[in-house]
Amino acid sequence: MTLLESLKGRLRLPLIGSPLFIISVPDLVVAQCTSGIIGSMPSLNARPIEQLDEWLAEIRDRLAAHDAAHPDRPSAPFAINLIVHRSNDRLEQDLALCVKHKVPLIITSLGARPEVNEAIHAYGGHVIHDVINQTFAHKAVEKGADGLVLVAAGAGGHAGAQSPFALLQETRAWYDGPIALSGAIAHGRSILAAEAMGADFAYMGSAFIATGEARAVEDYKRMIVESSAQDIVYTNLITGVHGNYLKPSLRRAGLDPDNLGGQEGSQMNFGTDRKRKWKDIWGAGQSVGGIGAVVPTAALVDRLAAEYAAARARLGAGSALVNPGWGRRAAA
């Protein structure tokens, strides 16, 4: 069964809540899934490793309990993000736990590994891989990924620099598999726009930071609500990979967001011994201007669903700018 076939009729919205480093925990994942969207979290958020085993069991049990109580609106599947970069010395253990708990969907990042894909496929799971350009997209598909997450300009955290229009258009020219599109999405009409552009899902993160279930400090949530797109800076200084961060958090850390410089080469480290040098520098995408309050996850998804439905209805009425007779005259 393909990934899209496995999800048919199981989603309220074509939306994946992106895995948020440190912030995504079982409460958020369960709230996302029971609201009808794919919830996710990074495996590395569970520390020590034993906690990941406990969290995966907890997520499965809570979703099963929801489904038993609400057979008319069963939960959406959940996903776990695996960092497959060579510095992640927990990858083998985390992968084994995902196999043990038969995690339905795996999101891989920072490298494509055939052996990871094969392990997930062995029990019927699916893998989507996040990419920022065509080189990485081709490698991911060649190595067995079932789908792609296109991380375009404006996305929170680690992000690419290409326009979502360009990145998606070039990918669809050669790839007809499942695609999730990331990049400044925080409104229901943006979810519909991602579909109209050729994506199967929208991929949204920043808006979920400002939810009651997110494991983010209150100052972080408040900063998300109070910021706009001009408060986002793109730099590789923080982790060695380019990403988007909140300027106010950079200033509070003693940095000048207008004169950051950068790192030469890759200095990524996802190992268990890494030091959290910039733990109070907070990632966010350019969508923050559309996030007006800290709300429960269910309320956020309700809003997105209403906005999505309104956008579909508006487009169904046709554009007032288009002359319906134009094509007929041209044909004549």
N, C-alpha and C positions, 0 to 999 in steps of 0.2 A: 504494500500500500504506500502510495506517495505521501509526502508531507501534507499537501493540500487536500488530498482525499481523507486523510486522518482527521483533519480539522473541519470538514464540511458539517455545517449545522451546529458547531460547538462554540461559536464566538458571537457575542453581541455586536462587537465592532472588529474590523480588521486591524487590530492594534496589538503590539507587543510592548509591554512595559520594560524598558531596557534595564539591564543589570547595573545597579548603582553601587560603586565601590564603597564599602563601609556601611552604606545607608540601607540597602535592601536586606531585609530579614524576613523570617517566616510570616510575621504579621502582615507585612506589605504584600508579599507574594500571594498569600491566601486571600487577602482582600481584593487584589487584582483579579485573581482567577474566579472567585465567587461573584465578581461584578461582571464577568463575561469577556475578559481579555486575558491574553497570555501574560502571566507574571513571571518574573525571573530574578535571580540573584547570583552574584559571583560566588564560586565555591570558597574563595579565599576570605570571604566575610566571616566564615565560621572558623574560629580559632579557640582552642587547638583543633586538630584534625578530627578528634572524637566528636566535636560538636557538629560537624557536618553530617555525620551518621545520624545523630539525634535529630537534627533539623530536617533532613530528608524524610525520616520516619514521621516526624510531626506534620510536615506539609501534606504528605500522603494521607495520614489519618484524618486531618482536619478537612481536607477536600472530600474524602469518602463520606465523612459525617454530614457534610453539607449536601452532597448528592443524595444521600439517603433521606434527608429531611426535605429536599426540594427537587423531586424527580422531574418537575416541569421546567426547571432552569438549572441544569447541572453545571458544574464548574468547568472552566476552560483548562487546558493542560498547562503545566508549568515548565519552566526552563531553568537550567543551570549554566552559568558562564564559566568556561574553563580557559584560563590563560595558558597558552601552549608555548610561550616564550621559553627559551632554554634556561633562563634564570629561575623559573618556577620549580623548585625542588619538591613541591607537593603534587605535581601533576599526576604521577602514576597512582598515588594513593587516592586522590580526589576522583580520578577516572574509575578506579575500582569501586568506589562507593556509589558513583552514578550508575554503574552497571548493576551493582547489588540491588539498588532501589528502582532500577528500570526507569530512569528519568526520561520522560517522553521526548523532550527537546533539549539539545545541547547547543549552546552558542559558543563557538571558539573564537579566540582573539589572539592577535600578535603571533601569527605563524600558522601554517596549515600542516597537520600531521596525519598521514594516511592511517596509521595504527590506531589513532583516537577514533577516527570515523568508523573503522572496521569494528572496533569494540562496541560502539553504540549501535551500529547496524545489526550486530549479532543477536540482539534481543528485540529488534524491531523499532528502535529509537531513530530519531532523525537529528541531523547536524546542520546548522547554518553558521556561516563564517563571516565575521565582519571585515570589511575591506574599505580602503579609501581611494583606490585607483584600479585601472584595468589590469595592471601587472599582477596585483594581489588577487584580483577576482579570478583571473584565468588559473592561477596556481591553486586556488581553493577548489575550483570545480574539477580540475585535473586530478586532485588528490582525494576526491570523493565526497565533497560537501554536497548536501541535498538542497542547499539554498544559500543566498547571500544576504548580508546586511550591508547596505551601501551607506557609509558614514560620511555625509556630505558636509560642506561648509555650514557653520552655525550650530552644529551639534554640540552638546555638552561633553565635558571630559575630553578624552582622546578623540580627535576628529580630523577629517580631511580638509582640504582647501578648495575642492571643486564644487561648483554649483550643483545642486541636486538635479537640475534639468540636464546638465551636461553628463553627469555621472550616470544617471539612469538611462538616458538616451543611448549612450555608447554601450552600456551593458546589454540593453535590450536588443541591440543590433546583432548580437551573437548568442545571447543566453535567454532561453524561454522558461527556465525554472523559477522557483519561488524567490521573490525579492522583497525584503523589508527596506524601507527608506527612512533614514534618520537625517535630521537637520532642521532645527528651529520649529518643531511641530508641538503645538500646545492648544490646538483648537479643533473642533470637529470638522470644520471645513477644510483644514489642512490635511486631515486623514483622508477625506474624499479627494482632495487634490493629488495626494500621493497615488491613489488608485487611478485617477484620470491620467496621470503621467505614465502609468504602466507598472506600478508596484502592486504587490499583493497585500502588503501590510504597511502601516506606518509604525515607526519605532520611536517611542517617546520616553524621555527620562526626566528632564528638569521639573516638569509639572508635578511629578510624583515625589520629589524632594519635599515639596510644600504640602505634605499630607500628614494626618495624625499618626499613621502607622509607620512612617519612615523613621529610621534610626539616624536622624540628623539633629544636632543641637538646635535650640530655638533661635539662636542668633543666625544660624545658617538659613533656616526657613524664612526668618524675617528679611534677611538680605535678598533672598530670591524674590519675595513679594515686592520689595521696595526698589528693585533694579529694573533696568530696561536694556535693550540691545547695546546701547552705547557703553554700558558698564561691563561688557565682556571683552577680554583680551585673549589673543591667540598666541601661545608661546610653547617652546619645548624646554624651558628652563626648569620646570617643576619635576618632570619625570624622565626627560630625555626624549619623549615623544610629543609632538605638537598636540595641544589641546586647548580648550576654552575654559577660562576661569573668571571669577568675579573680581573686578578691580578693587572694590572696597576690602576684600579679604587680603589682596596683595599689599595694599597700603598698610593694613593693620599688622602685617608680618614684617614691615619695615622696608618693603620694596617699592620702587617707583614703576608703576605699570606702564608708563610711557617711555621708559628707558630700561628695559629688562635685559637686553642682550639675549643670549641663548647658549645652548650646549653644542659642542662640536662632537658629532658622531653620537652613537646610541649609548646611553648610560642607564638603561632600564635595569631594574632589579626587582623581581617579584619573589625572591627567595624568603624563607622564614627568618633570615637574619638581617633583613633590610631595615634601615633606620628611617623612621617617618619624619624626615627633615622638614617637610612642609605640611604637617598634619592639619593646620588651620587655614590652609589655602584651599578654597572651595571651588569646585568645578560647576559650571552651568552653561547652558546654551543660549543662543540669541533669542529664544522664545520667551525669556523671562518677563518681558514687557506685557505679556498676555496672562500672567499669573497674578491674580489679585488678592488671594487670601489663602490661608492654611485651612484645608478642609479634609474631611474623611475621604478615603480613596473611593468609596462607593458614590459619594456625592460628586467627585470629580468625573467619574465615568458616566454618571447620569447626565452631567452637563455636556460632556463630549458627545454622548449619544443624541441628545436633543439638538445640538449644533450640527451634527452630521446629518440628521434627518432634515433639518431646515435647509441645509445646503443642497441636499439632493432634490428637495421640493423646488427650490429656487431655480436650479438648473433644468429641472423638468419642464418648467414654464417657458424656457428658451430665453435667449439674451435679447434685450430690447435694442441692442446695438446692431444686431444682424438683420439685414434685409432678406426676408424669406424668399423673395423673388429673384435674388441675385443669381443663383445657380441656373434657374430656368432661362433667364435672359442670356447668360453666357452660353448655355447649350444651344439656344436658338440661333 
